[in-house]
Amino acid sequence: MNKSQYFSSPVYSEYKPEWVEKLDSLSDPYIEQARDEQKENNEKRKTIGYKNDIGQSYHSHPLEPDENFRFFHDYMAKKARWCLDDMGYDMDNYNLIYTESWVQEFSFNGAGHHWFHTHANNHISGFYFL
């Protein structure tokens, strides 16, 4: 029996613990703002039976304009290019455009989630978990 792989999906990972403290600190104001923007919604949810913010996700505004994240964005763009090269794409005639970046925090009360979605016109997506 022959085996063919037509739709395999490589998953790349890298361990960067030296960035945790800096990125966590840079992300905090964005998360605080996202939580503040959800306060009214969380209070409304309490009127329909929720006891707290269970199930909520706090999503920041875009990070790419913030120059403090430049080291991270530049590194991720470099790694995205490397991944595409590694998968066999001929990138010699193309430039990658970094389209978006944000931070997100789930409720401390559990059940935080991220709805299924796609990122149109994007070839690489990544995560950095703090």
C-alpha positions as CSV (number, residue, x, y, z in Angstrom):
1,M,0.0,0.0,0.0
2,N,1.3,3.5,-0.9
3,K,1.0,6.4,1.4
4,S,0.7,10.0,-0.1
5,Q,0.4,13.2,1.9
6,Y,-1.5,15.9,0.1
7,F,-2.7,18.2,2.8
8,S,-0.2,17.9,5.6
9,S,0.1,20.8,7.9
10,P,3.5,21.4,9.6
11,V,3.4,23.0,13.0
12,Y,6.5,24.9,14.0
13,S,7.4,25.8,17.6
14,E,10.1,27.6,19.4
15,Y,10.8,28.2,23.1
16,K,11.5,31.8,24.0
17,P,11.2,32.1,27.8
18,E,13.5,35.2,27.8
19,W,10.7,37.2,26.2
20,V,7.9,36.3,28.7
21,E,8.5,39.0,31.2
22,K,9.0,41.8,28.7
23,L,6.0,40.8,26.5
24,D,3.8,40.2,29.6
25,S,4.6,43.7,30.9
26,L,4.1,45.3,27.4
27,S,0.8,43.5,27.0
28,D,-0.7,44.4,30.4
29,P,-2.0,47.9,29.5
30,Y,-3.7,46.4,26.4
31,I,-5.4,43.7,28.5
32,E,-6.5,46.2,31.1
33,Q,-8.0,48.4,28.4
34,A,-9.8,45.3,26.9
35,R,-11.2,44.4,30.3
36,D,-12.3,48.0,30.9
37,E,-14.1,48.0,27.6
38,Q,-16.0,44.8,28.6
39,K,-17.1,45.9,32.0
40,E,-20.5,47.2,30.9
41,N,-21.2,44.0,28.9
42,N,-20.1,41.9,31.9
43,E,-22.6,43.7,34.1
44,K,-25.4,43.2,31.6
45,R,-24.6,39.5,31.6
46,K,-25.1,39.3,35.3
47,T,-28.8,40.4,34.8
48,I,-29.4,37.3,32.7
49,G,-27.9,34.9,35.2
50,Y,-24.1,34.9,34.9
51,K,-22.4,35.3,38.2
52,N,-19.1,36.6,36.8
53,D,-17.2,36.9,33.5
54,I,-17.1,33.2,32.9
55,G,-16.6,32.4,29.2
56,Q,-15.3,35.9,28.3
57,S,-12.2,36.7,26.2
58,Y,-10.5,40.0,26.4
59,H,-9.1,41.0,23.0
60,S,-6.8,44.0,22.7
61,H,-6.6,46.7,20.0
62,P,-3.8,46.2,17.4
63,L,-0.3,46.0,18.7
64,E,1.6,46.6,15.4
65,P,1.6,50.4,15.7
66,D,3.3,50.1,19.1
67,E,7.1,50.4,18.6
68,N,7.7,48.5,21.8
69,F,6.6,45.4,20.1
70,R,8.9,45.9,17.0
71,F,11.5,43.4,18.2
72,F,8.7,40.8,18.4
73,H,7.0,41.6,15.1
74,D,10.4,41.7,13.2
75,Y,11.3,38.3,14.7
76,M,7.9,36.8,13.8
77,A,8.1,38.2,10.2
78,K,11.6,36.6,9.9
79,K,10.3,33.3,11.2
80,A,7.2,33.3,9.0
81,R,9.5,33.8,5.9
82,W,11.7,30.9,7.2
83,C,8.6,28.7,7.5
84,L,7.4,29.4,4.0
85,D,10.9,28.7,2.6
86,D,11.1,25.5,4.6
87,M,7.7,24.4,3.2
88,G,9.1,24.8,-0.3
89,Y,7.7,28.1,-1.4
90,D,9.9,30.2,-3.6
91,M,9.9,33.5,-1.8
92,D,12.6,35.2,-3.9
93,N,10.1,37.4,-5.7
94,Y,7.8,38.2,-2.8
95,N,7.8,40.4,0.3
96,L,5.7,39.4,3.3
97,I,3.4,42.0,4.9
98,Y,2.8,41.8,8.7
99,T,-1.0,42.5,8.9
100,E,-2.0,42.3,12.5
101,S,-1.0,41.4,16.1
102,W,-2.9,41.6,19.4
103,V,-3.0,40.1,22.8
104,Q,-5.9,38.2,24.4
105,E,-6.7,37.0,27.8
106,F,-9.4,34.6,28.9
107,S,-11.6,34.9,32.0
108,F,-9.9,33.7,35.2
109,N,-13.3,32.1,36.0
110,G,-12.9,29.6,33.1
111,A,-14.5,28.8,29.8
112,G,-12.7,31.5,27.9
113,H,-12.7,30.7,24.2
114,H,-11.8,31.9,20.8
115,W,-14.5,31.6,18.2
116,F,-13.7,29.7,15.0
117,H,-12.5,32.1,12.3
118,T,-10.2,32.7,9.4
119,H,-7.7,35.4,8.6
120,A,-8.4,36.3,5.0
121,N,-5.4,36.8,2.6
122,N,-2.9,35.5,5.2
123,H,-0.5,32.6,4.7
124,I,1.0,32.3,8.2
125,S,-0.6,32.6,11.6
126,G,1.2,32.2,14.9
127,F,0.8,32.3,18.7
128,Y,3.0,33.3,21.5
129,F,1.6,32.0,24.8
130,L,2.6,33.9,28.0
